[in-house]
Amino acid sequence: MHNPEKKSGLIKSSEITDRDIFRNRRAIIKASMALGGGAIAAGSIAGGLAMANTETGAGGDNGFQATDELTAKETATSYNNFYELGTDKGDPLRYANRLVTEPWSVVIDGECDKPGTYTLEDILKPHPTEERIYRLRCVEAWSMVIPWNGFSLADLLKRFEPRSTAKYVAFETILDPDRLPGQRSRVLDWPYREGLRMDEAMHPLTMIATGMYGETIPNQNGAPLRLVVPWKYGYKSIKSIVRISFTETQPPTSWNMSAPHEYGFFSNVNPGVSHPRWSQAKERRLAGKTKGVSSLFAPKIETQLLNGYADQVASLYEGMDLKKFY
């Protein structure tokens, strides 16, 4: 099991090999995922794992260090979905100054023994940050590789002493339509809401991001507190969190409420299940304009089951039908 306190094995973005050298010399990680001699029931999570593409595996240290080439910082901070600031990819950067992050506080409520309103300093002070390099897969079939700075969500949630009745964790984004232009539209039912099952929230890979590329996280990327769940589609990684609630029942989530036939509660990356309007089998990796690359997108690559983190998280979904868009 990965120990979040152990930082010596984590790669800093400043130590990443030059892009051209990395591209030519990176070792391809391969792992055999066949179980029981290959006799695996169709539709089971194990069956999906056996067929998963693992050539660009999650890397060492239980998935905390994706070995893929990093997306350029300029791309990751300018090509975004953050509908509170607008629906175009450039709107979050364009209107980033509309998001006021000082002062900031987070309401903790629901099935826990230490509810209350905590300032940003209250939230951050006990948690030393570490860097984790994760793949980010958007439901729109594009992807990035980002070095996040932050800490384990589990470490944060434990502080509020969730009760045994807490089966889920719900999150809400800031609601400020006077400042945030996107919230004056009806594209979603504001505020933005997301949620995780408790075991997902407590998984070591799930993190709260406070920075990226070794710097404070920009407003357009979800300052000052953003959830990152690397094996799920990107919209699950809610930005600018102002409320965390422990609930007994599955909480409502924004995209599931908006289009339940297209967006499930779990929303795990699954190349075998198409979105009703497009395939999820492949993705376009955003690399940015680098030497020898003139376009924003690199060529298409195969999407991996659970975004390449199946070794770490597949056990959470044993018995679930992979044929469903969950």
Secondary structure as UniProt FT lines:
FT   TURN            4..5
FT   TURN            8..9
FT   HELIX           13..15
FT   HELIX           19..25
FT   HELIX           36..38
FT   TURN            42..43
FT   HELIX           45..51
FT   HELIX           61..63
FT   HELIX           73..76
FT   TURN            77..78
FT   HELIX           83..85
FT   TURN            89..90
FT   HELIX           91..94
FT   HELIX           96..98
FT   STRAND          105..110
FT   STRAND          116..119
FT   HELIX           120..124
FT   TURN            125..126
FT   STRAND          130..137
FT   TURN            139..140
FT   STRAND          142..152
FT   HELIX           153..158
FT   TURN            159..160
FT   TURN            164..165
FT   STRAND          168..173
FT   TURN            177..179
FT   HELIX           181..184
FT   STRAND          193..197
FT   HELIX           198..201
FT   TURN            204..205
FT   STRAND          207..212
FT   TURN            213..214
FT   STRAND          215..216
FT   HELIX           219..221
FT   STRAND          226..228
FT   TURN            230..231
FT   HELIX           234..236
FT   STRAND          241..247
FT   HELIX           254..258
FT   TURN            260..262
FT   TURN            271..272
FT   TURN            276..277
FT   STRAND          282..286
FT   TURN            291..292
FT   STRAND          297..302
FT   HELIX           305..308
FT   HELIX           310..313
FT   HELIX           314..317
FT   TURN            318..319
FT   TURN            322..323
//
